[in-house]
Amino acid sequence: MKFRALMQDPLYMKEFQAIVATLTKLAKDCVMILGSRQMHFIVNEDQSSSASPLVWAGIAAEEYFPEYRMEAAHPEQEYIVLGVSSANLGRALSVLRGGGVNSCKLKLQRIQFPCISVIASVLTSSSTEAREVVHDVPVTIIPCSDWSAYVVPRVPPSQLALGLPSLRLLKSLIDKLKNISPSLEFQANLDGELNVIATSEMSTVTSRFQKLLIRTVAGSQREASCSVDSRKASAFFGALQLPNEELSIGIDREHSIHLQIDVRQDVVLHSILPAVCM
């Protein structure tokens, strides 16, 4: 069983760190699924607090890693599946936020315990030579007999999906609306309009976004709506550490809302907010 990956582009290293930092704010632990061409991080609801939603990130190896090698324990296996403390991994990668990082290696190895070694080559202002900053993050190797509990989630179907250009505005809005109502209703229509509604015994507050890009339409649906837990919505938006401003919101009527942030073409952060009974 072997895994080794190398990052060299400063922007890609910061994006990778921001993805892990987002997961760190949602749960203490996460699952890493290392494939031959893709890496996934998954935060299941049972690994997080009751207020956190299901979140996962898919990263195509060729996007971030000029060198990427994975060998499973057996030839017939397609993955290596690891359990890891997202907090520990986040701390190890925090060195990538600063300047002067030439490269960062991720390496699965066994010292006294299985671990992902984060090895950053850093230039300091006091020296012309790079120094290595090494963090060994303990991991649990999940046997293939348990893989069925750690399958990468599927993106749910959406009757209607809209693109929202201002993630920051929606994040601020939901942070305020969660104090008004325990649930939020998202309504979307073919006119490119998204309404976010919070209802209490005293009032109903509707926030309207107009002239949005329509990304998906299923059949002849002209509108779709779904109510979700306001705490879960707020937890997702409050955890985001990515600089991206664009967000896609897909509504599966009465079932769920799918949130998607395309960091790059093949680097995507997802979340599913399940519907709540009204």
C-alpha positions, -999 to +999 in steps of 0.1 A: +000+000+000+016+032-012+005+068-017+026+098-026+016+132-041+034+164-048+021+200-051+042+229-064+019+257-075+014+282-047-022+289-057-031+252-059-015+246-025-036+274-009-068+261-025-061+226-012-055+240+023-087+260+021-107+228+012-094+209+042-099+240+064-135+241+054-140+204+065-121+211+097-149+236+107-176+210+100-163+179+118-135+165+139-129+136+116-132+129+079-126+102+054-100+103+026-106+081-004-074+079-025-080+066-060-056+063-090-068+095-105-089+112-079-090+121-042-121+125-021-127+139+013-160+131+030-177+145+061-207+123+069-234+136+092-226+109+118-190+121+119-201+157+126-222+176+150-260+174+146-260+209+131-235+200+102-246+187+068-232+160+046-202+176+027-177+161+003-149+173-020-137+157-052-102+165-064-088+153-098-052+144-092-040+161-124-054+194-112-032+199-081-005+172-083+021+170-110+033+138-093+006+115-079+010+078-072-014+054-054-009+016-050-037-002-031-029-032-008-041-056-035-041-053-073-079-058-075-086-028-051-091+006-067-087+027-035-070+034-003-096+045+024-083+064+054-099+079+085-082+110+096-087+139+121-096+169+099-083+192+127-049+176+127-047+175+089-058+212+088-031+222+112-005+203+092-015+221+060-018+255+076+018+262+066+005+265+030-014+297+038+018+317+040+043+327+013+076+311+005+063+275+002+081+258-027+064+225-026+043+202-004+044+164-004+018+141+010+030+106+018+014+076+034+038+058+056+042+039+088+065+053+115+052+040+148+017+042+134+001+047+100+002+084+090+000+109+062+032+129+063+028+165+052+063+177+041+065+213+031+096+229+016+096+265+029+119+295+022+125+318+051+136+355+050+167+347+071+181+320+047+185+313+010+180+276+015+146+260+020+139+241+051+115+211+055+085+214+078+071+180+085+039+170+102+030+133+106-008+131+109-021+098+123-046+079+101-068+048+104-066+024+075-101+013+068-103-023+055-122-031+023-148-050+043-160-017+057-158+004+025-196+002+019-200+027+047-177+052+030-190+054-005-186+088-023-222+103-022-241+108-054-252+142-066-290+141-062-313+150-091-326+185-093-358+198-108-342+232-110-307+245-104-296+281-104-261+298-103-257+324-077-229+349-083-225+363-048-217+336-022-207+362+003-241+378+003-260+345+007-237+335+035-244+367+054-281+364+048-284+329+061-264+337+092-291+363+100-321+342+090-312+313+111-320+334+142-356+340+129-367+305+120-354+269+125-360+262+088-355+280+056-375+276+024-357+279-009-379+286-039-366+288-075-383+294-108-376+295-145-374+333-144-340+329-127-354+339-094-344+325-060-364+333-028-351+324+006-379+325+032-377+324+070-410+322+088-417+327+125-449+333+146-443+370+144-432+375+108-422+361+074-389+374+058-384+368+021-350+376+004-351+376-034-323+370-059-332+378-095-318+373-130-298+342-119-282+318-144-304+287-149-281+257-149-305+227-148-342+222-157-358+188-153-387+183-177-414+209-178-408+221-142-413+259-139-405+261-102-392+240-073-390+245-036-376+228-005-373+236+032-341+227+051-327+231+086-314+266+090-286+255+113-273+230+087-274+257+060-256+282+083-230+256+093-221+249+056-218+286+046-201+296+079-174+269+073-164+280+038-128+291+036-126+291-002-123+324-021-149+314-048-179+336-051-201+315-074-224+288-061-248+264-077-281+256-059-300+226-071-335+219-056-349+184-055-385+192-045-394+180-010-362+159-008-330+180-006-310+209-017-276+203-034-250+230-030-220+230-053-189+251-055-166+246-085-132+255-073-118+244-106-132+223-135-124+190-117-121+203-081-156+205-066-171+209-031-206+195-025-231+196+003-266+181+006-291+197+029-320+172+035-356+185+035-373+190+068-410+183+076-431+215+078 
